[in-house]
Amino acid sequence: MALDIGRKGQVSIEFILIVTIALFYIITVVWPIVNESITASEDVQDISATKISAMKIANALNEAESSNGNMKKTISILLPNKAIISCDGSNTIVLTAYVDASGGNPDEINCVSGEDTGAPDFTLLNYECESSIDLITGAGVPFNITGPIFKDFVVEKNDIGISVS
């Protein structure tokens, strides 16, 4: 009988040891990889959402410039946190997304590494991803949209010209 009780205790200790080793492996190896993957996918999602929003604005501005007479179009924009879409009145829309990129450089749009990105609220992030979209001549109007925002914007062409509001 004494032999059976001792063996049951040994099995319990071995089981606890195996579970402890498995948990240690999960915490030290698997969990950091999962966190990097989540961060990388969020970064790509933010960059893609910024790109889609900028394309919507560019298409609406090009449509307004190429239309005859007055035109008014409402577009829904989803701009993630740490993203900016702007135009200084030239025929180019600039889109910028600031991301963590701890999993590596997200190559969706041109990303530049650097500790200080120069953005006022995003200096802790280590990648500034920037791209531009060309507009047809005359379609560029000044605007600046900073995320996070989900809003309807109106692109209008009238006698005064094209506007984004």
ZIKABEL-V765773 format. One record per residue. N is the residue number from 1. RES is the residue in three letters. SS is DSSP state (helix for helix, strand for strand, loop for the rest). PSI is psi in radians with two decimals (* if undefined). OMEGA is omega in whole degrees, 0 to 359 (* if undefined). Layout:
n: {N:N}
res: {RES:RES}
ss: {SS:SS}
psi: {PSI:PSI}
omega: {OMEGA:OMEGA}
This chain:
n: {1:2:3:4:5:6:7:8:9:10:11:12:13:14:15:16:17:18:19:20:21:22:23:24:25:26:27:28:29:30:31:32:33:34:35:36:37:38:39:40:41:42:43:44:45:46:47:48:49:50:51:52:53:54:55:56:57:58:59:60:61:62:63:64:65:66:67:68:69:70:71:72:73:74:75:76:77:78:79:80:81:82:83:84:85:86:87:88:89:90:91:92:93:94:95:96:97:98:99:100:101:102:103:104:105:106:107:108:109:110:111:112:113:114:115:116:117:118:119:120:121:122:123:124:125:126:127:128:129:130:131:132:133:134:135:136:137:138:139:140:141:142:143:144:145:146:147:148:149:150:151:152:153:154:155:156:157:158:159:160:161:162:163:164:165}
res: {MET:ALA:LEU:ASP:ILE:GLY:ARG:LYS:GLY:GLN:VAL:SER:ILE:GLU:PHE:ILE:LEU:ILE:VAL:THR:ILE:ALA:LEU:PHE:TYR:ILE:ILE:THR:VAL:VAL:TRP:PRO:ILE:VAL:ASN:GLU:SER:ILE:THR:ALA:SER:GLU:ASP:VAL:GLN:ASP:ILE:SER:ALA:THR:LYS:ILE:SER:ALA:MET:LYS:ILE:ALA:ASN:ALA:LEU:ASN:GLU:ALA:GLU:SER:SER:ASN:GLY:ASN:MET:LYS:LYS:THR:ILE:SER:ILE:LEU:LEU:PRO:ASN:LYS:ALA:ILE:ILE:SER:CYS:ASP:GLY:SER:ASN:THR:ILE:VAL:LEU:THR:ALA:TYR:VAL:ASP:ALA:SER:GLY:GLY:ASN:PRO:ASP:GLU:ILE:ASN:CYS:VAL:SER:GLY:GLU:ASP:THR:GLY:ALA:PRO:ASP:PHE:THR:LEU:LEU:ASN:TYR:GLU:CYS:GLU:SER:SER:ILE:ASP:LEU:ILE:THR:GLY:ALA:GLY:VAL:PRO:PHE:ASN:ILE:THR:GLY:PRO:ILE:PHE:LYS:ASP:PHE:VAL:VAL:GLU:LYS:ASN:ASP:ILE:GLY:ILE:SER:VAL:SER}
ss: {loop:helix:helix:helix:helix:helix:helix:helix:helix:helix:helix:helix:helix:helix:helix:helix:helix:helix:helix:helix:helix:helix:helix:helix:helix:helix:helix:helix:helix:helix:helix:helix:helix:helix:helix:helix:helix:helix:helix:helix:helix:helix:helix:helix:helix:helix:helix:helix:helix:helix:helix:helix:helix:helix:helix:helix:helix:helix:helix:helix:helix:helix:helix:helix:helix:helix:loop:loop:loop:loop:strand:strand:strand:strand:strand:strand:strand:strand:strand:loop:loop:loop:strand:strand:strand:strand:strand:strand:loop:loop:loop:strand:strand:strand:strand:strand:strand:strand:strand:loop:loop:loop:loop:loop:loop:loop:loop:loop:loop:strand:strand:strand:strand:loop:loop:loop:loop:loop:loop:loop:loop:loop:loop:loop:loop:loop:strand:strand:strand:strand:strand:strand:strand:strand:loop:loop:loop:loop:loop:loop:loop:strand:strand:strand:strand:strand:loop:loop:strand:strand:strand:strand:strand:strand:strand:strand:strand:loop:loop:loop:loop:strand:strand:strand:loop}
psi: {-0.73:-0.58:-0.68:-0.72:-0.73:-0.66:-0.64:-0.68:-0.67:-0.70:-0.73:-0.76:-0.73:-0.71:-0.80:-0.69:-0.76:-0.76:-0.72:-0.76:-0.73:-0.77:-0.71:-0.74:-0.78:-0.77:-0.70:-0.48:-0.92:-0.81:-0.79:-0.64:-0.72:-0.76:-0.73:-0.71:-0.72:-0.81:-0.77:-0.72:-0.61:-0.69:-0.81:-0.66:-0.76:-0.76:-0.74:-0.72:-0.68:-0.75:-0.75:-0.75:-0.74:-0.66:-0.65:-0.78:-0.78:-0.76:-0.71:-0.70:-0.74:-0.70:-0.70:-0.75:-0.64:-0.11:2.69:2.29:-2.80:2.66:2.54:2.21:2.30:2.27:2.52:2.25:2.25:1.85:2.08:2.97:2.55:0.58:2.56:2.34:2.23:2.81:2.35:0.23:-0.18:-3.04:0.62:2.30:2.30:2.25:2.35:2.34:2.34:2.13:2.83:-0.86:0.65:-0.34:0.03:3.04:2.03:2.05:0.31:-0.81:2.98:1.96:2.30:2.25:2.64:2.50:-0.72:1.89:-0.24:-0.12:2.44:-0.76:0.00:0.40:-0.27:-0.25:2.57:0.17:2.35:2.03:2.14:2.51:3.02:2.73:2.21:2.43:2.83:2.73:2.23:-0.16:-0.29:2.26:2.63:2.27:2.79:2.05:2.19:2.32:2.88:2.37:2.46:1.90:2.71:2.26:2.55:2.14:2.12:2.45:2.15:-2.83:-0.49:-0.64:-2.80:2.45:2.68:2.10:*}
omega: {182:180:180:180:179:180:178:177:180:178:178:180:178:178:179:179:179:179:179:179:179:178:178:179:180:183:186:185:188:185:177:178:178:179:178:179:179:180:180:180:176:178:179:178:179:180:180:178:177:180:179:179:179:178:178:179:181:180:180:178:178:179:179:182:183:181:176:178:183:180:177:181:177:179:177:182:172:181:183:176:178:179:182:171:183:175:181:181:176:182:180:172:180:175:183:175:178:185:180:177:178:178:181:182:177:188:180:173:187:182:182:180:176:181:180:184:181:178:187:185:188:188:179:181:191:174:173:183:185:177:179:178:179:177:174:184:178:183:184:175:181:171:179:180:181:180:9:179:169:190:173:176:180:173:187:173:177:183:181:181:181:178:174:180:*}
